[in-house]
Amino acid sequence: MNTRAAVQDVLAHAGTPMHHKDISIAALAAGHWKSTGKSPEATLNVTLNESIKRDGEYSPFVRVGKGICRLRRAEGIAPVTVVEEEPEAKGETISFLDAAERILRAPIKTG
Protein backbone atom coordinates (compact mmCIF):
# COMPACT_ATOMS: atom_id res chain seq x y z
CA MET A 1 0.00 0.00 0.00
CA ASN A 2 1.44 3.39 -0.90
CA THR A 3 1.75 6.22 1.61
CA ARG A 4 -1.31 8.10 0.42
CA ALA A 5 -3.54 5.01 0.52
CA ALA A 6 -2.23 4.13 3.98
CA VAL A 7 -3.09 7.61 5.27
CA GLN A 8 -6.58 7.41 3.78
CA ASP A 9 -7.14 4.02 5.39
CA VAL A 10 -5.95 5.14 8.83
CA LEU A 11 -8.05 8.34 8.73
CA ALA A 12 -11.12 6.44 7.49
CA HIS A 13 -10.87 3.98 10.35
CA ALA A 14 -10.20 6.72 12.90
CA GLY A 15 -13.12 8.84 11.77
CA THR A 16 -11.48 11.85 13.38
CA PRO A 17 -8.65 14.28 12.55
CA MET A 18 -5.19 13.02 13.45
CA HIS A 19 -1.67 14.42 13.74
CA HIS A 20 0.74 13.16 11.09
CA LYS A 21 2.88 11.47 13.77
CA ASP A 22 -0.12 9.50 15.03
CA ILE A 23 -1.11 8.59 11.48
CA SER A 24 2.39 7.23 10.79
CA ILE A 25 2.35 5.18 14.02
CA ALA A 26 -1.07 3.72 13.18
CA ALA A 27 -0.13 2.97 9.54
CA LEU A 28 3.10 1.24 10.55
CA ALA A 29 1.42 -0.70 13.38
CA ALA A 30 -1.35 -1.93 11.07
CA GLY A 31 1.20 -3.04 8.49
CA HIS A 32 -0.37 -0.79 5.84
CA TRP A 33 2.88 0.97 5.10
CA LYS A 34 6.62 0.54 5.49
CA SER A 35 9.09 3.38 5.65
CA THR A 36 12.78 3.00 5.00
CA GLY A 37 13.58 6.52 6.18
CA LYS A 38 14.76 7.64 9.61
CA SER A 39 11.60 9.64 10.28
CA PRO A 40 8.46 8.01 8.87
CA GLU A 41 6.29 10.80 10.24
CA ALA A 42 8.22 13.36 8.16
CA THR A 43 7.78 11.25 5.02
CA LEU A 44 4.07 10.98 5.70
CA ASN A 45 3.78 14.72 6.40
CA VAL A 46 5.42 15.50 3.04
CA THR A 47 2.87 13.25 1.32
CA LEU A 48 0.01 15.10 3.04
CA ASN A 49 1.44 18.53 2.23
CA GLU A 50 2.08 17.66 -1.42
CA SER A 51 -1.42 16.30 -1.87
CA ILE A 52 -3.07 19.33 -0.28
CA LYS A 53 -0.89 21.81 -2.19
CA ARG A 54 -0.97 20.03 -5.58
CA ASP A 55 -4.56 18.77 -5.59
CA GLY A 56 -6.22 21.58 -3.61
CA GLU A 57 -9.93 20.94 -3.18
CA TYR A 58 -9.55 17.60 -4.96
CA SER A 59 -7.12 16.27 -2.36
CA PRO A 60 -8.66 13.61 -0.14
CA PHE A 61 -7.06 15.41 2.82
CA VAL A 62 -7.91 18.64 4.62
CA ARG A 63 -5.54 20.32 7.07
CA VAL A 64 -7.43 21.35 10.21
CA GLY A 65 -4.47 22.40 12.36
CA LYS A 66 -0.69 22.33 12.52
CA GLY A 67 0.23 18.82 11.40
CA ILE A 68 -3.39 17.67 11.81
CA CYS A 69 -5.46 16.38 8.89
CA ARG A 70 -8.70 14.61 8.20
CA LEU A 71 -10.38 13.15 5.17
CA ARG A 72 -12.21 15.64 2.99
CA ARG A 73 -15.22 13.34 2.77
CA ALA A 74 -15.51 13.62 6.53
CA GLU A 75 -16.51 17.24 5.93
CA GLY A 76 -19.20 16.20 3.50
CA ILE A 77 -17.33 17.84 0.63
CA ALA A 78 -17.20 15.81 -2.52
CA PRO A 79 -15.78 17.88 -5.37
CA VAL A 80 -17.05 17.02 -8.81
CA THR A 81 -14.72 16.98 -11.78
CA VAL A 82 -16.40 18.30 -14.90
CA VAL A 83 -15.08 16.73 -18.06
CA GLU A 84 -15.79 18.50 -21.30
CA GLU A 85 -16.59 16.07 -24.06
CA GLU A 86 -16.34 16.58 -27.79
CA PRO A 87 -19.72 17.54 -29.25
CA GLU A 88 -21.38 14.82 -31.25
CA ALA A 89 -21.40 15.15 -34.99
CA LYS A 90 -24.69 16.47 -36.32
CA GLY A 91 -26.81 13.84 -37.92
CA GLU A 92 -25.16 11.00 -36.01
CA THR A 93 -27.63 8.22 -35.32
CA ILE A 94 -27.14 6.00 -32.27
CA SER A 95 -29.23 3.32 -30.66
CA PHE A 96 -31.34 3.90 -27.58
CA LEU A 97 -29.00 1.71 -25.53
CA ASP A 98 -25.92 3.65 -26.70
CA ALA A 99 -27.65 6.94 -25.86
CA ALA A 100 -28.60 5.68 -22.40
CA GLU A 101 -25.05 4.49 -21.79
CA ARG A 102 -23.65 7.91 -22.77
CA ILE A 103 -26.03 9.64 -20.38
CA LEU A 104 -25.18 7.32 -17.51
CA ARG A 105 -21.42 7.76 -18.08
CA ALA A 106 -21.59 11.54 -18.50
CA PRO A 107 -20.02 13.53 -15.65
CA ILE A 108 -22.33 15.21 -13.18
CA LYS A 109 -22.37 18.97 -13.57
CA THR A 110 -22.96 21.06 -10.47
CA GLY A 111 -23.33 24.74 -9.87
CYANA upper distance limits for C-alpha pairs under 8 A (distance plus 0.5 A):
  1 MET  CA      5 ALA  CA      6.66
  1 MET  CA      6 ALA  CA      6.65
  1 MET  CA     32 HIS  CA      6.41
  1 MET  CA     33 TRP  CA      6.43
  2 ASN  CA      6 ALA  CA      6.65
  2 ASN  CA     33 TRP  CA      7.12
  3 THR  CA      7 VAL  CA      6.72
  3 THR  CA     33 TRP  CA      6.90
  3 THR  CA     44 LEU  CA      7.19
  3 THR  CA     47 THR  CA      7.63
  4 ARG  CA      8 GLN  CA      6.78
  4 ARG  CA     47 THR  CA      7.19
  4 ARG  CA     48 LEU  CA      8.09
  5 ALA  CA      9 ASP  CA      6.64
  6 ALA  CA     10 VAL  CA      6.70
  6 ALA  CA     27 ALA  CA      6.54
  6 ALA  CA     32 HIS  CA      6.08
  6 ALA  CA     33 TRP  CA      6.60
  7 VAL  CA     11 LEU  CA      6.60
  7 VAL  CA     23 ILE  CA      7.09
  7 VAL  CA     24 SER  CA      8.28
  7 VAL  CA     27 ALA  CA      7.46
  7 VAL  CA     44 LEU  CA      8.42
  8 GLN  CA     12 ALA  CA      6.44
  8 GLN  CA     60 PRO  CA      8.12
  8 GLN  CA     71 LEU  CA      7.53
  9 ASP  CA     13 HIS  CA      6.71
 10 VAL  CA     14 ALA  CA      6.59
 10 VAL  CA     23 ILE  CA      7.01
 10 VAL  CA     26 ALA  CA      7.20
 10 VAL  CA     27 ALA  CA      6.75
 11 LEU  CA     15 GLY  CA      6.43
 11 LEU  CA     16 THR  CA      7.26
 11 LEU  CA     17 PRO  CA      7.59
 11 LEU  CA     18 MET  CA      7.74
 11 LEU  CA     23 ILE  CA      7.97
 11 LEU  CA     70 ARG  CA      6.83
 11 LEU  CA     71 LEU  CA      6.93
 12 ALA  CA     71 LEU  CA      7.64
 15 GLY  CA     74 ALA  CA      7.98
 16 THR  CA     70 ARG  CA      6.99
 17 PRO  CA     64 VAL  CA      8.05
 17 PRO  CA     68 ILE  CA      6.80
 17 PRO  CA     69 CYS  CA      5.79
 17 PRO  CA     70 ARG  CA      4.86
 17 PRO  CA     71 LEU  CA      8.16
 18 MET  CA     22 ASP  CA      6.87
 18 MET  CA     23 ILE  CA      6.84
 18 MET  CA     68 ILE  CA      5.75
 18 MET  CA     69 CYS  CA      6.17
 18 MET  CA     70 ARG  CA      7.01
 19 HIS  CA     23 ILE  CA      6.78
 19 HIS  CA     67 GLY  CA      5.84
 19 HIS  CA     68 ILE  CA      4.66
 19 HIS  CA     69 CYS  CA      6.96
 20 HIS  CA     24 SER  CA      6.67
 20 HIS  CA     41 GLU  CA      6.59
 20 HIS  CA     44 LEU  CA      7.21
 20 HIS  CA     45 ASN  CA      6.31
 20 HIS  CA     67 GLY  CA      6.19
 20 HIS  CA     68 ILE  CA      6.66
 20 HIS  CA     69 CYS  CA      7.83
 21 LYS  CA     25 ILE  CA      6.81
 21 LYS  CA     41 GLU  CA      5.45
 21 LYS  CA     42 ALA  CA      8.48
 22 ASP  CA     26 ALA  CA      6.64
 23 ILE  CA     27 ALA  CA      6.52
 23 ILE  CA     41 GLU  CA      8.32
 24 SER  CA     28 LEU  CA      6.53
 24 SER  CA     40 PRO  CA      6.92
 24 SER  CA     41 GLU  CA      5.82
 24 SER  CA     44 LEU  CA      7.05
 25 ILE  CA     29 ALA  CA      6.49
 25 ILE  CA     41 GLU  CA      8.33
 26 ALA  CA     30 ALA  CA      6.54
 27 ALA  CA     31 GLY  CA      6.75
 27 ALA  CA     32 HIS  CA      5.78
 27 ALA  CA     33 TRP  CA      6.23
 28 LEU  CA     32 HIS  CA      6.69
 28 LEU  CA     33 TRP  CA      5.96
 28 LEU  CA     34 LYS  CA      6.70
 35 SER  CA     40 PRO  CA      6.17
 36 THR  CA     40 PRO  CA      8.16
 37 GLY  CA     43 THR  CA      8.07
 39 SER  CA     43 THR  CA      7.20
 40 PRO  CA     44 LEU  CA      6.67
 41 GLU  CA     45 ASN  CA      6.53
 42 ALA  CA     46 VAL  CA      6.71
 43 THR  CA     47 THR  CA      6.97
 44 LEU  CA     48 LEU  CA      6.87
 45 ASN  CA     49 ASN  CA      6.61
 45 ASN  CA     67 GLY  CA      7.88
 46 VAL  CA     50 GLU  CA      6.48
 47 THR  CA     51 SER  CA      6.66
 48 LEU  CA     52 ILE  CA      6.69
 48 LEU  CA     61 PHE  CA      7.58
 49 ASN  CA     53 LYS  CA      6.48
 50 GLU  CA     54 ARG  CA      6.18
 50 GLU  CA     55 ASP  CA      8.43
 51 SER  CA     55 ASP  CA      5.96
 51 SER  CA     56 GLY  CA      7.84
 51 SER  CA     59 SER  CA      6.22
 51 SER  CA     60 PRO  CA      8.41
 51 SER  CA     61 PHE  CA      7.89
 52 ILE  CA     56 GLY  CA      5.61
 52 ILE  CA     57 GLU  CA      8.12
 52 ILE  CA     59 SER  CA      5.99
 52 ILE  CA     61 PHE  CA      6.90
 52 ILE  CA     62 VAL  CA      7.42
 52 ILE  CA     63 ARG  CA      8.32
 54 ARG  CA     59 SER  CA      8.40
 55 ASP  CA     59 SER  CA      5.33
 57 GLU  CA     79 PRO  CA      7.46
 58 TYR  CA     79 PRO  CA      6.75
 59 SER  CA     72 ARG  CA      7.91
 60 PRO  CA     71 LEU  CA      6.10
 60 PRO  CA     72 ARG  CA      5.66
 60 PRO  CA     73 ARG  CA      7.69
 61 PHE  CA     69 CYS  CA      6.85
 61 PHE  CA     70 ARG  CA      6.18
 61 PHE  CA     71 LEU  CA      5.15
 61 PHE  CA     72 ARG  CA      5.66
 62 VAL  CA     69 CYS  CA      5.92
 62 VAL  CA     70 ARG  CA      5.95
 62 VAL  CA     71 LEU  CA      6.54
 62 VAL  CA     72 ARG  CA      5.99
 63 ARG  CA     67 GLY  CA      7.87
 63 ARG  CA     68 ILE  CA      6.34
 63 ARG  CA     69 CYS  CA      4.84
 63 ARG  CA     70 ARG  CA      7.13
 64 VAL  CA     68 ILE  CA      6.19
 64 VAL  CA     69 CYS  CA      6.01
 64 VAL  CA     70 ARG  CA      7.65
 65 GLY  CA     69 CYS  CA      7.51
 70 ARG  CA     74 ALA  CA      7.58
 71 LEU  CA     75 GLU  CA      7.91
 72 ARG  CA     76 GLY  CA      7.53
 72 ARG  CA     77 ILE  CA      6.55
 72 ARG  CA     78 ALA  CA      7.94
 73 ARG  CA     77 ILE  CA      5.90
 73 ARG  CA     78 ALA  CA      6.66
 80 VAL  CA    108 ILE  CA      7.60
 80 VAL  CA    109 LYS  CA      7.90
 80 VAL  CA    110 THR  CA      7.85
 81 THR  CA    107 PRO  CA      7.91
 81 THR  CA    108 ILE  CA      8.44
 82 VAL  CA    107 PRO  CA      6.53
 82 VAL  CA    108 ILE  CA      7.40
 82 VAL  CA    109 LYS  CA      6.65
 83 VAL  CA    107 PRO  CA      6.86
 88 GLU  CA     92 GLU  CA      7.68
 94 ILE  CA     98 ASP  CA      6.66
 94 ILE  CA     99 ALA  CA      7.00
 95 SER  CA     99 ALA  CA      6.72
 96 PHE  CA    100 ALA  CA      6.62
 97 LEU  CA    101 GLU  CA      6.61
 98 ASP  CA    102 ARG  CA      6.72
 99 ALA  CA    103 ILE  CA      6.82
100 ALA  CA    104 LEU  CA      6.69
101 GLU  CA    105 ARG  CA      6.64
102 ARG  CA    106 ALA  CA      6.47
